[in-house]
Amino acid sequence: PIIPIIIGDTPRTFAAWKALFEAGVFVNAIIPPAVVDGRQLLRTSYMATHTDKQLDYVLQTFRDVGKRLGLI
């Protein structure tokens, strides 16, 4: 499945994308014109072959990045 994580503006979307990438988590940054302005997002994808350990790492990394950037 593909799960969007809506950030809402371009600079914060790219900041989150870069921080996640540097931590080893690959996501796609989606910005206008691919989405309406104000709906910028990170596009995440998951497969049945991902392990629980990998998914736990992704969730923890999203939490760390989100807190550091003031998203959560």
Protein Blocks (a to p, Z undefined) as FASTA:
>chain_A
ZZdddfhpaklmmmmmmmmmmnopacdddddfkbcehiaccdddddfkbcfklmmmmmmm
mmmmmmmnopZZ
